[in-house]
Amino acid sequence: MMLRVPQCNMPEQAFSRIKNLLGLAARKRPEVGVTPADVVHRENKWSLLHYRRATPARYKTPILFVPSLINRHYVMDLVPGKSMAEWLLAQGHDVYCIDWGTPGDEDRYLSFDSICDKYLGRALRIAAKSSPRGQAHVLGYCLGGTLAVIHAAAHQEKIASMALLAAPVSFKDEGPLAAWTQSPDFDPEAITRAWGNAPWPLLQSAFHMLRPTLNLAKAMHLVDRAWNDEFLDGFLAVETWGNDNVSFPGAAFVRYIEDLYRKDALVNGDMTLSGKPAKLESIACPLLAVTFEHDNIVPWRSAALVVDRVASTDKTHVKLPGGHVGAVVSKSASKGLWPMLSKFFVDHEARGVKTRGARSANVARR
């Protein structure tokens, strides 16, 4: 029997790599956030998107995406094939998403309560209207997940279940952000007096501080994989999103730093929302908390803590390999993370599903 030796494609890869790198500046950037959607509500700068379906939804309870306040919403709908929204629609879900928009100078006085209570509450009520139960599933990512947790701690009557992706609830950790915000030299009020809103370049530089060698690592990875057009388009899409940042409304930023980072009010039981106590122990809805092992932005323990503190009898922590962004938008997400989320929402179409209590899992790399 003769063994067939595959031809080496290294010369072709080398040629494609050089060609793509030389043409990188002129290469057309992939279009992001292109899944068709209708704006069903608009208020101040934010709007609520309802992704279009060609057929009626298979499941009656819609999903509301709550993205981070300081990043663009389309990370949940990056590009075709790497879009969580597109994938969930294909599984038969009805999907809404908050687009926080771009705050202007006049939003320097926009309060944390207005965003987390009024805006998020309105989005939730509008999405829940389409459900016979008058409820919606909530999927919160990063700071969006923190907002969802705080809202649920004060109001959960419209929430059928809640899934959190890398959503910090404890802000007293060993990370550089915690150390930076604890410093007496860091003055959030001085920042907002000077600029009104906390400027996005300041926020972006803080995240770069978490991993100073990240840009170099990305450049080396780009050179290594530049021969692959599919990889290159995905890389450029993530870079487009990563450099399309949003400033933090001034008054909301000050309270975010003072209450969450400095006082750790959510964990200590001192958080309020529009004057109402917002305690983790008040949350009783089914809960799924997903953390990422190599997340350099949200340490996994600070996001996993929510499972120990909520009153929910149906609650699960799953720790996945990967980083803060890549684990959410990569190809592997469509084979692991996204099906897990879909199953969680499908399992909780009926209110009151109970399991054996809290579960925790480390999922091996696929």
C-alpha positions, -999 to +999 in steps of 0.1 A: +000+000+000+014+034-010+012+063+014+001+095-001+023+123+011+004+157+012+021+184-008+037+211+012+018+244+009+044+266+027+055+285-005+019+293-013+013+304+023+045+325+022+034+342-010-001+349+003+013+362+036+036+387+019+008+398-006-017+403+022+007+422+045+018+445+017-019+452+008-031+455+044-035+493+045-056+492+013-075+460+022-112+466+025-124+463+061-151+437+067-185+451+074-195+447+110-229+445+127-248+437+095-275+413+107-307+431+097-325+448+127-352+474+133-350+502+158-381+496+180-373+523+206-350+553+207-343+576+237-316+601+241-285+584+226-295+548+231-318+526+210-332+491+212-327+469+182-349+440+172-332+416+149-354+406+119-366+370+115-376+355+082-398+330+100-417+331+133-396+325+164-395+289+176-393+300+212-417+325+228-394+342+253-371+367+236-335+373+245-322+408+254-285+415+248-270+440+272-236+449+259-209+470+278-217+506+281-183+517+268-180+493+238-201+491+207-230+466+207-220+449+175-195+427+192-226+405+196-230+407+159-195+410+146-195+395+110-215+368+093-203+335+107-190+351+139-222+367+150-239+355+181-271+373+171-272+357+137-265+322+152-292+325+179-317+337+152-309+306+132-317+284+162-352+299+165-347+326+191-362+361+190-333+386+198-332+422+209-300+443+216-294+476+233-272+500+213-260+525+239-250+550+212-225+578+217-229+602+246-225+639+239-212+667+261-247+672+274-246+637+289-220+645+315-249+647+341-265+614+330-267+593+361-260+556+368-296+552+379-309+566+346-289+541+326-292+510+348-327+515+360-347+536+335-330+528+302-323+491+309-357+487+325-374+502+294-355+480+270-365+449+291-401+458+293-403+464+255-386+431+247-408+413+273-440+426+257-436+401+228-436+372+252-469+355+264-453+355+299-443+391+298-407+382+304-374+381+285-341+363+289-312+386+296-277+381+282-252+406+297-216+409+285-188+425+306-200+458+321-234+451+304-236+420+326-228+441+357-257+465+348-280+435+343-271+421+377-277+454+395-310+458+377-321+423+385-311+429+422-337+456+423-362+445+397-365+409+383-402+405+376-395+408+338-365+385+338-371+349+328-335+339+332-301+357+331-268+347+314-237+366+322-205+366+301-174+378+319-195+402+341-177+415+372-196+418+404-166+420+428-141+449+421-117+442+449-092+419+430-056+417+423-059+434+389-042+467+378-076+484+374-085+478+410-051+492+421-054+522+398-089+532+410-080+527+446-051+552+444-058+586+460-042+602+430-070+588+408-099+614+410-129+605+388-146+639+397-115+658+384-117+638+351-154+647+346-148+683+356-121+685+329-138+666+301-175+662+311-176+625+302-147+601+309-130+601+275-127+569+257-089+573+250-083+573+288-104+542+292-087+524+263-053+532+277-063+518+310-072+485+293-039+485+274-022+489+308-036+455+317-014+438+291+012+461+278+026+436+253-008+428+237-003+449+206+031+433+200+016+398+205-013+407+181+012+420+155+032+387+156+000+367+154-011+387+124+022+382+106+021+344+113-015+340+100-017+367+073-018+341+046-052+331+057-078+355+043-106+343+066-084+348+096-074+382+084-110+394+079-119+382+114-088+399+129-096+432+112-133+429+123-122+425+160-097+453+156-125+476+141-146+469+172-117+472+196-108+506+184-144+519+181-148+529+218-173+550+236-169+576+264-185+570+298-212+595+308-196+617+335-220+613+365-224+576+359-187+571+357-181+588+390-206+566+408-193+535+390-158+541+404-169+552+438-196+526+445-183+496+427-145+499+426-138+518+458-167+506+480-173+472+464-209+480+472-225+452+452-206+425+471-209+444+505-247+447+501-247+485+500-257+490+463-288+509+455-307+517+423-329+548+423-329+546+461-340+509+462-316+483+477-300+462+450-287+431+468-273+400+451-293+379+476-325+393+461-318+376+427-338+344+424-341+339+386-322+311+369-286+321+364-257+311+342-223+328+348-197+322+322-161+332+329-129+329+308-097+314+321-074+338+303-095+369+307-070+398+314-098+424+317-122+406+341-105+382+365-127+350+364-131+349+402-146+384+402-173+373+378-179+338+393-187+352+427-222+360+417-232+323+417-223+320+454-242+351+464-276+350+446-306+333+460-314+314+428-318+277+432-310+271+396-275+286+390-244+274+372-209+287+368-190+276+337-153+285+332-142+283+296-107+286+281-100+317+261-099+355+266-123+383+272-132+389+235-119+359+215-139+334+235-171+352+226-166+359+189-142+330+177-153+301+156-151+278+186-177+300+203-203+287+177-195+252+187-193+256+225-204+289+241-233+298+218-250+263+220-246+264+257-264+298+259-291+286+236-297+255+257-298+275+288-325+298+274-345+269+259-344+250+292-359+281+310-388+288+286-410+276+315-407+297+347-398+279+379-375+252+365-355+239+395-323+219+396-301+205+422-287+239+430-254+256+421-231+239+397-196+248+385-178+234+355-145+239+338-149+231+301-119+217+283-106+233+252-122+220+221 
